[in-house]
């Protein structure tokens, strides 16, 4: 069977899709690059915001128009399977559990042989945690992914060791709230044991480079920064910040304030002076006025964030934020997002200027470029995919503005 996969959303969704793909390929099926060639289309959905949910439904509907079988799975159906089934054509099968999807595909749900979807010798996402106990007022992920659960350290280490043996150059530690690894409850930030896991990975595997996915700043302890000094850990942290306004952070129920972000920036630069600090930010959250928006701008500047991933607030039905008073007009939210993105370009340019002339190690990817440890994309034309190349940062070696 020829199949095509559409994946929306976060790195955890990407990993889920990669594992399904690997299972199907091992069973003898073929992944095709063009949807028109497929006998089955899989749509891996995201529902974290109202806009993400809308786009996922749109993708599933579009896939079903050709009257071929479509399998719809992921966070959308996990939250509202009934509504998804009501709104999609009959040729779109909706699955609210992994077991149901695997059985539909003729795969053994108990087969764990494909927990390692090594598709190349470059970058491999490795899940260390899933779910979340936090109750951020704008987020439905707690419903979609369930409670916080840490994967066993031994299994994580074994998977990374296997990746290293297979020639993978970099693993990306991934989770829904991965900073909470090892805590019994993800709302107790001080009980995180992430440093213990990182120390074990560094000690027991030979993986050349470890990149950490999105982190809540409140989970980062002194022990984390001690380990960050190790060159095998990427000098790049992506922080789940969302706002720089104390009032908005309280309304979001984020579990951190401005000070945790500033403290993170200071401590990280103390041990890795060239570190890239990127962050997620939301504009137009209910109650955000011009003052609150300016506080977000000021935090980005004070922390010297190097790149901002900006999202206009999109009410997600079923979350407290969707019913809050003082909803911000969507057009104003988009205008603020545009202002933050302009600030992101300025901050990134400032960061790039500090890197000019440095010779950095790059992991070559397909397409003639690759990432440095601190998240600059540089030209590696002519280098073999998966090889390590030393590249000097110049205006001509920079690729795509990353």
C-alpha positions as CSV (number, residue, x, y, z in Angstrom):
1,X,0.0,0.0,0.0
2,X,1.1,3.5,-0.8
3,X,0.4,6.1,2.0
4,X,0.9,9.8,2.5
5,X,1.1,11.6,5.9
6,X,0.0,15.1,6.8
7,X,1.2,16.2,10.3
8,X,0.2,19.4,12.0
9,X,1.4,20.8,15.4
10,X,4.3,20.2,17.7
11,X,7.4,18.0,17.7
12,X,5.5,15.3,19.7
13,X,3.1,15.1,16.8
14,X,6.0,14.9,14.4
15,X,7.4,12.0,16.4
16,X,4.1,10.2,16.6
17,X,3.8,10.5,12.8
18,X,7.4,9.3,12.3
19,X,6.7,6.2,14.5
20,X,3.6,5.4,12.5
21,X,5.5,5.8,9.3
22,X,8.3,3.5,10.4
23,X,5.8,0.8,11.5
24,X,4.1,0.9,8.1
25,X,7.3,0.8,6.2
26,X,8.6,-2.2,8.2
27,X,5.3,-3.9,7.4
28,X,6.1,-3.4,3.7
29,X,4.1,-0.3,2.9
30,X,5.5,2.7,0.9
31,X,5.5,6.3,2.0
32,X,5.0,8.5,-1.1
33,X,6.0,12.1,-1.6
34,X,2.9,13.1,-3.5
35,X,-0.5,12.8,-2.0
36,X,-2.1,12.0,-5.4
37,X,-0.1,8.8,-5.5
38,X,-1.4,7.5,-2.2
39,X,-4.0,4.8,-1.6
40,X,-4.3,6.0,2.0
41,X,-3.8,9.4,3.5
42,X,-3.1,9.8,7.3
43,X,-3.8,13.2,8.9
44,X,-2.1,13.8,12.3
45,X,-4.1,16.6,13.9
46,X,-3.4,19.4,16.4
47,X,-6.0,21.1,18.5
48,X,-3.9,23.3,20.9
49,X,-5.8,26.4,19.7
50,X,-9.0,27.2,17.9
51,X,-7.0,28.1,14.8
52,X,-4.9,24.8,14.9
53,X,-8.1,22.8,15.3
54,X,-9.7,24.6,12.3
55,X,-6.6,24.0,10.1
56,X,-6.6,20.3,11.1
57,X,-10.2,19.8,10.2
58,X,-9.5,21.7,6.9
59,X,-6.6,19.3,6.1
60,X,-8.7,16.2,6.9
61,X,-11.6,17.5,4.8
62,X,-9.3,18.3,1.9
63,X,-7.7,14.8,2.1
64,X,-11.1,13.2,2.0
65,X,-12.3,15.0,-1.1
66,X,-10.5,12.5,-3.5
67,X,-12.7,9.7,-2.0
68,X,-9.7,7.6,-1.1
69,X,-9.5,6.2,2.5
70,X,-8.3,8.8,5.1
71,X,-7.3,8.0,8.7
72,X,-7.6,11.0,11.1
73,X,-5.8,10.8,14.4
74,X,-3.9,12.9,16.9
75,X,-5.0,15.4,19.5
76,X,-8.1,16.6,17.7
77,X,-10.1,13.3,17.9
78,X,-8.7,12.6,21.4
79,X,-10.5,15.7,22.7
80,X,-13.7,15.6,20.6
81,X,-14.0,12.4,18.6
82,X,-17.7,12.7,18.2
83,X,-17.6,16.1,16.7
84,X,-14.8,15.1,14.3
85,X,-16.8,12.1,13.1
86,X,-19.9,14.3,12.6
87,X,-18.1,16.9,10.4
88,X,-16.0,14.6,8.2
89,X,-17.0,12.6,5.1
90,X,-17.7,8.9,5.5
91,X,-14.4,7.9,3.9
92,X,-12.5,9.6,6.7
93,X,-12.0,7.2,9.6
94,X,-11.5,9.0,12.9
95,X,-9.4,7.4,15.7
96,X,-9.2,8.7,19.3
97,X,-6.7,6.1,20.4
98,X,-3.4,4.8,19.1
99,X,-4.5,1.2,19.5
100,X,-7.5,1.8,17.2
101,X,-5.4,3.4,14.6
102,X,-2.8,0.6,14.6
103,X,-5.4,-2.1,14.4
104,X,-7.0,-0.3,11.4
105,X,-3.6,-0.2,9.8
106,X,-3.1,-3.9,10.5
107,X,-0.2,-3.3,12.9
108,X,0.5,-4.9,16.2
109,X,-0.1,-2.4,19.0
110,X,2.3,-4.3,21.3
111,X,5.2,-4.2,18.8
112,X,7.8,-1.9,20.3
113,X,10.4,-2.6,17.7
114,X,9.8,0.7,16.0
115,X,10.2,3.2,18.8
116,X,13.3,4.4,17.0
117,X,12.3,5.8,13.6
118,X,15.8,6.5,12.4
119,X,15.2,8.0,8.9
120,X,18.7,9.6,8.5
121,X,22.0,10.2,10.2
122,X,21.1,13.8,11.2
123,X,18.5,14.6,13.8
124,X,16.2,12.3,15.8
125,X,13.5,13.4,18.2
126,X,13.3,11.3,21.3
127,X,10.3,11.5,23.6
128,X,11.2,11.6,27.3
129,X,7.8,12.7,28.7
130,X,4.1,13.2,27.7
131,X,1.0,14.7,29.1
132,X,0.7,17.6,31.5
133,X,-1.0,18.4,34.9
134,X,-0.8,22.2,34.5
135,X,-4.0,24.1,33.9
136,X,-2.9,27.0,31.6
137,X,-6.1,28.8,30.9
138,X,-5.7,28.8,27.1
139,X,-4.6,25.2,26.6
140,X,-6.5,22.0,25.9
141,X,-3.4,19.8,25.7
142,X,-4.0,18.4,29.2
143,X,-7.2,16.9,27.9
144,X,-5.7,15.7,24.6
145,X,-2.5,14.1,26.0
146,X,-3.6,13.2,29.5
147,X,-1.7,13.6,32.8
148,X,2.0,14.1,33.1
149,X,4.0,10.9,32.6
150,X,7.8,10.5,32.5
151,X,9.3,7.8,30.3
152,X,11.7,5.5,32.1
153,X,15.3,6.8,32.1
154,X,16.7,3.4,31.1
155,X,14.5,3.2,28.0
156,X,15.4,6.8,27.0
157,X,19.1,6.1,27.5
158,X,18.9,2.8,25.5
159,X,17.1,4.6,22.6
160,X,19.7,7.3,22.5
161,X,22.6,4.8,22.7
162,X,21.0,2.9,19.7
163,X,20.7,6.2,17.8
164,X,24.4,6.9,18.4
165,X,25.3,3.4,17.2
166,X,23.2,4.0,14.1
167,X,25.2,7.1,13.3
168,X,22.7,9.7,14.3
169,X,24.4,13.0,15.0
170,X,21.9,14.8,17.2
171,X,18.9,13.8,19.3
172,X,16.1,16.3,20.2
173,X,14.6,15.6,23.6
174,X,10.9,16.1,23.2
175,X,7.8,16.1,25.4
176,X,4.6,18.0,26.1
177,X,6.1,19.4,29.3
178,X,9.6,17.9,29.2
179,X,11.0,20.2,31.9
180,X,8.9,18.3,34.4
181,X,10.6,15.0,33.7
182,X,10.9,12.9,36.9
183,X,8.3,15.0,38.9
184,X,5.3,13.1,40.2
185,X,3.2,16.1,39.3
186,X,4.1,18.7,36.6
187,X,2.7,21.5,38.7
188,X,5.5,21.0,41.2
189,X,8.3,22.6,39.3
190,X,10.8,22.1,42.1
191,X,10.5,18.3,41.9
192,X,11.8,18.1,38.3
193,X,14.6,15.6,37.9
194,X,15.6,16.6,34.3
195,X,19.3,17.3,35.3
196,X,19.6,13.7,36.6
197,X,18.3,12.4,33.2
198,X,20.7,14.7,31.2
199,X,23.6,13.6,33.4
200,X,22.9,10.0,32.7
201,X,22.5,10.5,28.9
202,X,25.9,12.3,28.9
203,X,27.5,9.6,30.9
204,X,26.1,6.5,29.3
205,X,25.8,7.4,25.6
206,X,28.1,8.6,22.9
207,X,25.6,10.7,21.1
208,X,27.5,13.8,19.8
209,X,24.9,16.4,20.3
210,X,21.8,16.7,22.5
211,X,19.2,19.4,21.8
212,X,16.4,20.2,24.2
213,X,13.0,21.1,22.9
214,X,10.6,23.6,24.5
215,X,11.0,24.2,28.3
216,X,9.1,26.1,30.9
217,X,11.6,28.4,32.6
218,X,10.3,27.5,36.1
219,X,11.7,23.9,35.8
220,X,15.3,24.9,35.4
221,X,17.4,24.4,38.5
222,X,21.0,25.2,39.3
223,X,21.9,21.6,38.5
224,X,20.5,22.1,35.0
225,X,22.9,25.1,34.3
226,X,25.8,23.1,35.7
227,X,25.2,20.5,33.0
228,X,24.5,23.1,30.3
229,X,28.2,23.8,30.4
230,X,28.9,20.5,28.7
231,X,29.5,21.2,24.9
232,X,27.5,18.1,23.9
233,X,24.3,19.9,25.1
234,X,23.3,22.5,22.5
235,X,23.7,26.1,23.5
236,X,20.1,26.7,22.4
237,X,17.1,26.8,24.7
238,X,13.6,27.3,23.5
239,X,11.4,28.7,26.3
240,X,7.7,28.5,26.7
241,X,7.2,32.1,27.9
242,X,3.9,33.2,26.3
243,X,3.8,36.7,27.8
244,X,6.0,39.3,29.6
245,X,3.2,40.8,31.5
246,X,2.7,39.8,35.1
247,X,-1.0,40.3,34.9
248,X,-1.4,38.3,31.7
249,X,0.9,35.5,33.0
250,X,-1.4,35.3,36.1
251,X,-4.5,35.1,33.9
252,X,-2.8,32.4,31.8
253,X,-2.0,30.5,35.0
254,X,1.5,29.8,33.6
255,X,3.3,29.0,36.8
256,X,6.1,31.4,36.2
257,X,6.7,35.1,36.0
258,X,9.1,37.5,34.3
259,X,11.8,36.9,36.8
260,X,12.2,33.2,36.0
261,X,12.8,34.2,32.3
262,X,15.4,36.8,33.1
263,X,17.1,34.5,35.6
264,X,17.2,31.7,32.9
265,X,18.8,34.1,30.4
266,X,21.4,35.3,32.9
267,X,22.4,31.8,34.2
268,X,22.5,30.3,30.7
269,X,24.7,33.0,29.3
270,X,27.0,32.7,32.3
271,X,27.9,29.1,31.3
272,X,27.3,29.4,27.5
273,X,28.0,33.0,26.4
274,X,27.0,32.3,22.7
275,X,23.7,30.6,23.6
276,X,20.5,31.2,21.5
277,X,17.4,31.8,23.6
278,X,14.2,31.5,21.5
279,X,10.7,31.7,22.9
280,X,7.0,31.2,22.3
281,X,4.8,34.3,22.8
282,X,1.1,34.9,22.5
283,X,-0.4,38.3,21.6
284,X,-4.0,39.4,22.3
285,X,-4.7,37.2,25.3
286,X,-7.9,38.4,27.0
287,X,-7.2,41.5,29.1
288,X,-4.0,42.4,27.3
289,X,-3.9,46.1,26.8
290,X,-1.1,48.3,25.3
291,X,0.7,48.3,28.6
292,X,0.7,44.5,29.0
293,X,1.9,44.2,25.4
294,X,4.7,46.6,26.0
295,X,5.8,44.6,29.0
296,X,6.1,41.6,26.7
297,X,8.2,43.6,24.2
298,X,10.4,44.8,27.1
299,X,11.0,41.3,28.4
300,X,12.1,40.1,25.0
301,X,14.6,42.9,24.9
302,X,15.8,42.6,28.5
303,X,16.3,38.8,28.2
304,X,18.0,39.4,24.8
305,X,15.9,36.6,23.3
306,X,17.3,35.7,19.9
307,X,14.2,34.7,18.0
308,X,10.4,34.8,18.9
309,X,7.8,32.4,17.8
310,X,4.7,34.6,17.9
311,X,1.0,33.4,17.9
312,X,-2.0,35.6,17.9
313,X,-4.4,34.4,20.6
314,X,-7.0,31.9,19.2
315,X,-9.8,31.0,21.6
316,X,-10.0,27.2,22.1
317,X,-13.5,26.0,22.9
318,X,-13.4,24.1,26.2
319,X,-10.7,26.3,27.8
320,X,-11.3,29.0,30.5
321,X,-9.6,31.6,28.3
322,X,-12.3,31.3,25.6
323,X,-14.9,32.6,28.1
324,X,-12.9,35.4,29.7
325,X,-14.1,39.0,29.5
326,X,-12.0,41.6,27.7
327,X,-11.4,39.6,24.6
328,X,-9.0,41.4,22.3
329,X,-10.2,42.1,18.8
330,X,-8.5,39.6,16.4
331,X,-7.2,42.4,14.2
332,X,-5.5,44.1,17.1
333,X,-4.0,40.8,18.2
334,X,-2.6,40.3,14.6
335,X,-1.2,43.8,14.6
336,X,0.6,43.2,17.9
337,X,1.9,39.9,16.5
338,X,3.4,41.8,13.5
339,X,5.1,44.2,15.9
340,X,6.6,41.3,17.9
341,X,7.8,39.6,14.8
342,X,9.5,42.8,13.7
343,X,11.2,42.9,17.1
344,X,12.2,39.3,16.6
345,X,13.9,40.1,13.3
346,X,15.8,42.9,15.1
347,X,16.8,40.7,18.0
348,X,17.9,37.9,15.7
349,X,20.0,40.3,13.6
350,X,21.7,41.5,16.8
351,X,22.5,37.9,17.8
352,X,23.8,37.0,14.3
353,X,26.1,40.0,14.4
354,X,27.8,38.6,17.5
355,X,28.5,35.3,15.7
356,X,30.1,36.7,12.6
357,X,33.6,35.3,12.0
358,X,33.2,32.4,14.4
359,X,34.0,28.9,13.0
360,X,31.2,26.6,14.1
361,X,30.5,22.9,13.8
362,X,27.5,22.1,11.6
363,X,25.6,18.8,11.2
364,X,24.9,18.6,7.4
365,X,21.4,17.9,6.4
366,X,19.6,17.1,3.1
367,X,19.5,20.2,1.0
368,X,22.9,21.6,1.6
369,X,22.6,23.3,5.0
370,X,22.6,22.4,8.6
371,X,22.3,23.7,12.1
372,X,24.9,24.9,14.5
373,X,24.6,24.0,18.2
374,X,23.3,27.5,18.8
375,X,20.6,27.3,16.1
376,X,22.1,29.1,13.2
377,X,21.5,27.5,9.8
378,X,24.6,27.6,7.7
379,X,25.5,26.5,4.2
380,X,27.1,23.0,3.9
381,X,26.9,22.6,0.1
382,X,28.9,19.5,-1.0
383,X,29.0,17.9,2.4
384,X,27.6,14.4,2.9
385,X,24.3,14.3,4.8
386,X,25.0,13.4,8.4
387,X,28.6,14.6,8.3
388,X,30.1,17.2,10.6
389,X,31.4,20.3,8.8
390,X,33.2,23.4,10.2
391,X,31.7,26.6,8.7
392,X,32.7,30.2,9.4
393,X,29.7,32.5,10.0
394,X,29.5,35.1,7.2
395,X,26.7,36.9,5.4
396,X,27.1,34.3,2.6
397,X,27.2,31.2,4.8
398,X,23.9,32.1,6.6
399,X,20.9,30.3,5.1
400,X,17.2,31.2,5.4
401,X,17.5,33.6,8.3
402,X,17.5,30.9,11.0
